[in-house]
Amino acid sequence: MKLSEAVRMGSQWADCHGPVFRGDACCAYGGIIKAYASEKKKNYFLIDPSTIEKAYPLLGSRAIHPVTNQVTFVHDIIVNLFEGSRWSKSAIAEWVETIEKKLDAERANTTSPADASVESAKAEVGLPAVLST
C-alpha cells in the first residue's frame, strides 16, 4: 500500500486534532498507523512509529510544503496540514499522491541503476527538481 492510500484509508475514521488517537478517532498520522495495522491485521496500539517510517519511507523524505513553500519532511507536512491548516485526510492523500506520481515518473525515466541512485539521493535531500509542486 502506498502512503497516499494509507492516508486515504485513514479518512474512514473520525478526525481528532491534538492526540494521535482519541477513542476510534485519529489524526492524519494516526490514520496511517491504523491503515497499516489493518493491512497487517495487527492492533494499531502495538505499532511502533519506526515501523511506519520503514513501511512508508516517503515520510522521511523532504518535500515542499504546499502552504508555506518551505522544504521539510513529508511526515511533518502531513501533521501540519492536518493540525495547522485543517486539511482533510482526503486532501492530504491527494497531495501525497502528487509526490508519489512525480517520483514514479522520475523512476520510469531513469535509464540505469546509477541514475536511480542519483535520483534517490536527490529525493533524500529534497532537491526542487524532484519535489517542485
N, C-alpha and C positions, 0 to 999 in steps of 0.2 A: 504494500500500500504506500502510495506517495504521500508526502507531507500534506499537500493540498487536500487529498482525500481524507486524511485523518482529521484535519481541521474541519472539513465539511461534515464528516461523520459526527464530530463533536457538537455540531449545531442541533442535534436531536435532543440534547439535554438542555434544560433551562439554564439561563445565564445567571451567574453570580459575579459580582465585582468585589474585589478585595481578596478574600481567600481563594485558593485554587479550587476547593470543593466546599459546598455548603449543602448538606443533605444530598439530594440527587443532582443538584445544580452544580455547574462548574464554569470556570473562566475558559478562555480560548486554549490556554496551555493545558488546563485540566481536561478539556475535550480531547486533546491529542493523546493524553495519557489514557483516558477512557477508551478511545478508539483502538489504541494499541492493545490494551488489556482485553478488549472484546475480541479482537482478531486472534490473540494468543490464548484466549479462553482462561484468563487469569483475573484475579481480584485486582482492581486498579489501585487499591491502597498498598498493595505489595510491590508495585512497580517502582524501581529506583530511577530517579531522574537521569542518571548516567546511561541507563538502558534506553531511554527515549532519545538521548543525544546520539547514541550509537545507531539506533534504528532509523533516525532521520538526521543524517549528517548536515543537511542543509541548514538546520537550526544553528549550527556553529559557524556557518559561513557569513560573510558580510554582504550587505545589500544597501541600497539607497532607500531610506525611509520615505514612503510615498507622501507624507505630510510635511516633514521637516527638511527633507532632502539631505539629511545627514547620513553618513555611511556608518552603519553599526551592525551588530549581529542580528540575524533573522529572528532568533528567539526573542531578543529584546524588542524588536519591531512588533512582533505579534502581540507581546504583552502590552506594549504602549498603545497600539492601535485599538485593542480591546478595552483596556482600562482607562487610557487617557483620552483617546479620540472617540471612544464608544462605537467603534466599527462593529458590525455584526460578525459572527463567526463565518457566515457565508461570504461576506465581503472580504474578509481576511483570506479565506480559502481561494477566492478568485485572484487576489494579489499574489499569493504564494504560487498559484498555478502559472502566472505570467513569468515568474522567475524560473520555474521548472521548464517551461516551454523554451525559454531562451537558452538555458543550459543544455537541453536536449538538442536544440538546433545547432548549437556550437559543437556538441559531441558528434553530430551527424556530419558536420563539415570538417571534422578532424581527419587528417589523411594518414597519420602514423601514430604509433604508441608514444613517440617523443612529443609530438604535437599535443596529444591528450594530456601528457604530464604537464606541459606548459599551461594548457587551458585550466587544468585542475589547480595549479599554483596561482594563476590569475584569480580564480574564483575565491581561493582562500584569503587573498589579500584584498579582495573587493575592488579590483580594477574596473573602472567605468565601462570598458569595452564589454565586459561580461554582465554588468549589473545595471546599466542605464535603463531607465523606465520610460 
